[in-house]
Amino acid sequence: MARQAGEGVLESALRSISTEIAGLEQLRTAIANGLGKPFTDAVALIKAATGRVIVTGMGKSGHVGRKIAATLASTGTPAHFVHPGEASHGDLGMIRNEDVILALSWSGETSELSDIIAYSRRYRVGLVAFTSNPESTLAKEADVALVLPKAEEACPNGLAPTTSTTMQLTLGDALAVALLESRGFTPEDFRAFHPGGKLGAKLTFLRDVMHRGEAVPKVASGTRMGDAIVEMTSRGFGCVAVVTSDGMMIGIVSDGDLRRHMRPDLPTLLVDDVMTRNPKTVRETILAVEAIEFINRSKITALFVLDDAGRPSGIVHVHDLLRIGVA
């Protein structure tokens, strides 16, 4: 009996997911056809605005709107959410002529939006609508109306916003990404808005993590291995760079090289006879996440960083990257 009940729960979950996927398929078809033109117009209107995107909506549309505003703001399009009820009690003052309003209402007739719609028309503030009703007040008043297909809700009663909110959220993501790409938003720009947590760590540049100056283990070509081993041990990275008289890196001596050349006269050998030539190195302008991927792929634990001239300007250990949260 319990098994049958469990199967019923799983069937419900799969049915809900399938219903929402079907809604997204309808949305994709709409974008590829009639919805493509207003979507492009919405991107152009927002991109041309010198102010912010004011996202608004009531109920579940409002919750989706908050997420859309956050996504826009974190990807290079200044945005914030204004509750339509609060807008009618003074928060309309947050909206300026140079802004663009993005209003979400599945029916297009949400009464709480009436004041903000009227305000946008009175003061000529751009208005973009997310709605499923092309004949609604919101759609008719908007400068650009993105009319979503009326897909079946996952709720078996057809009442709780489920598929509809998923479609609104997806369309908001599509809008944010289109704006991101049209602005040429870079990983460095992204990091400026995401300095904390694992995402911020992944977007950290290697130059901000690496060890510099005297901490970088290096010896000159022609150095005896005994001195090189002392340098390796004192720096603690398990390797040492071999450089020319003008500082160019030509090789590396690692713990693995020591094991491969282990013999009684090892300390008297020259580093040139033991080192691995053409070692794996990177530039300091790469991201920390790229560095750890390179380290894992190369099966090494430390990585030398070269400047534009080919001189070792730093070194990073895998533990340095793990410590800041890159994994």
N, C-alpha and C positions, 0 to 999 in steps of 0.2 A: 504493500500500500504506500509506504514511504517512498519507494522507488518510483511508483507511478506519479506521486505528487511532485517529486524532483524532476521527472521528465516533463511534467506540465509546466514547471517553472522555466526549464531550459527552452521548451518550445515557445513560450511567451517571449523570452529574451531574443531568441533567433527571429521570431516574427517581427518584433519591434525594430531590430536592427535592419532586417530586410526591407521593412516599410520605409525607414529613413533613408536607406541607400537608394531606394526607388525615387524618393523625393529629390535626392541630390542628382540622380541621373536626369530627372526632368529639368532641374535647374541648369545642368550642363548643356542640355539640348537647347534650352531657352537662350542661354548666353551665346551659343553658336549661331542662333538665328535672330529673332526679333529683339531680344534683350541686349544684344551686343552693342547696338548704337547708343541707347541711353547709358549703358555701362561706361562706354568710352566718353560720353558727354559728362558723366559724373566725375570721372577721373580728371578731365580737362578743367571742369569748374573748380574742383578742390585744389588742383595744382596751381591754378591761376590766382587763387585767393591769397592775399597777403596776411590774413589773420589766421584763425584757428577753425577747426571743425568742431561744431557744437553738436554732440550726439544727444538725442532725446528719445524717450519712449516710455510707455506705461506698462506695469505688470511684467510679464515674462519678456516682452519686447524691450523693456527698460533694462532688465538684467543682461540681455544680449547686448544692448547698446553700451553698457558700461564696459563690457569686454572689448567691443569694437573700438571704443575710445582709447582704451589702454593699448590695444595693438597698434592703432594709428600713431599714438604718441611715442611708442617705443621703436617705431620704424621710420621716423623722420617727418611725420605729419602731425604738427601740434594739434592736440585735441583734448577735450574734456567733456564729461557728461553733465547735463543739466536736467534735473527732474522736472517734468512738465508742471506738476503741482506747485513746486517751489518757484518755477518761472513766473507763475501767475501772481506770486506774492513777493516780487522784488528781484528775483534772479534773472529776469529779462535784461536787467542792467548789465549782466555779464556778457551779453551778446552785442557785438559791434558790427558796423556796416561792412567791414572787410572780412568778416567771418563767413562760414558756410554752415548751414544747419543740416544735419542728417537725421531725419525723423523716421522712426520705425513704428509701424502699426499694421498688423496683418489685415484688419478690416478697413483701415484707412479712415475710420470714423470715430476714433478714440476721442471722447469729448474733452479730456484733459489737455489735448494737444491744440485745441482751438485758439487759445491765446497766443501760443508761440507761433502758430501758423499766421495768424493775423499780424503779429509783430513783424514777422519776416517780410510780409507783403507791404506793410506800411513803410518800413525803413529800407526796403529793397535789399534784404539780406538773402543771399543765395540759399535755395532750399532743395535738398535731394530727399526723395522719399523711397522707403522700402515698404511695399504693400503688395497685397495680392488682388486688390480691387481697383481696376483701372478707372472705374466710374466714381470712386470715392472722392470726398472733399480733399483729402491729402494729395491724392494723385493729380487731381485737376489743378490744385493751387501750386504744386511743386514746379520748379524750373526744370528738374529732371526727375521723372518717376521711373523707378526700377520695379516693374510689376513682376512679382514672383509667381510661378505656376501654382495653382491650388492643388497641392498634393495631399494624399491621404495622411491623416495623423496616425501616429503609432498607437495612441490611446484608443482602445477598442470602442469607446463611446464617442470618439471623434470630437472630444471636448478639450482635454488638456493639451496645451501647445507642446508638441513634441517634434514632429517632422518639420513643422513650420519654423520653430526656433532654430533647429539645426540648419535649415536652408538660409535663414537670416544671418546666422553666425558665419556660415561658409561664404556667403556673398560679401559679408564684411571683411573676412580674411582675404578674399580675392581682390577687393578694393584696396586694402592696405598693401598687399604685395604688388599690385599694379602700380601704385603710387611709389612704393619703394624702388622698384626697378626703373620707373621713368625718371626718378630723381638721381639715379646712380648711387644709391645708398650703399656704403661700403661696410665691411666688417669693423673697420676702425670707428666709423660713425655709430655702428650698432653698439660697440663697447662703451661709447660715451654715455649711452642711456642704460647700460646694463653692467655697471662696475662691480656689483656684488654677486655672491653665489658662484655656483659651478659655471654658469654661462659667462660671467665676467672673467673667471679664471681661464676658460678656454679661449677667450678673445684677448687675453693678455699677450703682448709682444714679448718675444724671447729676450730682447734687450732689457726688459724690465725685471727679468728673473735671473739672468746669468751672473756668474761671478766674474769680476774684472780685476785688472791690475796685477798686483803681487799674488793674488789668489790663483791665477792661471798657471798651471804647471808647464814649464817649458825649459828646454836646454838647447844649446847650440849644436849644430852639426859638428862631429868630431869629439864630442864629449864621451868620456868613458862611462860604461854602464854602471859602475859603482856609484858615481855621482848622480846619474840619472835615477837610480833606484832611491837614493836619498831624497831627491826632489819629488818623486812620485809619492813616497811615504809621507813626506811633510805636508803635502797638499791634500792628500786623502781622496783623490778621485780615481785611483787605480790606473792612471795613465799619465803620460807626459808628451807634450808636443815637441817635435824636433824642428828647429828653425834655422834658416841661413843667417849669414852675418847681417843682412838687412832686414831680418825679422820675418821672412816669408816661411810659411809652414810647408815642410816637405815630407813629413812623416809623423808617425805616432808610435810610441812604445806603450803597450798595454800589459796587464797582468797575463793575458794569453800569450803575448810574445815572450814574456819571461819564462813561462812554462815550456814553451816550444824550444827555447834555447838554454834550458837549464843544464849547466855543466860547471865543473870546478872553476874554469877560467872566465866565467860569465862577467864578473866585475871588471875584467881588464879589456873586454871587447868594446868596440866603439858603437855608439847608438845607431850609426849608419848601417852596421852589420846586422842589427837586430830589429830595427823598426819596420813597421808596415808602411809602405809608400802609398801615396794617394788615398789617405784615410777619408772616412765619411765626415763631412763637415757641412755646416749650414750658415746662412747669413742671419744677422741679428734682427732683420725686418720680418722674419716669419712669425706666425702665431705660436703660442705655447702648445696648443692642441696639435698643430702640425709637427712640432718638435717631438712630442711624445709618440705620435704615430710613426715618425721616422726612426726613433729609438727602438720601438717595439719591432718594427719591420726589419731593422738591421741587427737586432739581437745584441745590443750593446747597452751599457749603463750610463755612459757619459758621452757628451757631444761637444766638440769644439766649435766655437762660433768665430767666423772670419769677418774682417772688415772688407771694404770694397777692394783693397789692395791685395788681399790674400793673407793678411797677418792675423794671428789668433788674438781676437779682442776680448774673448770670454770663453767660459765653459759652463755647461749646465749638466747637472746630474739628474737622473730619473727621480730621485727623492725630492729634488727641488720642485719638480713639476707636480708630483703627488701631494706635496705639502700645501700648494696653493689650490688644490682641488681639481686638477686636470687629470682625468682618468677615462 
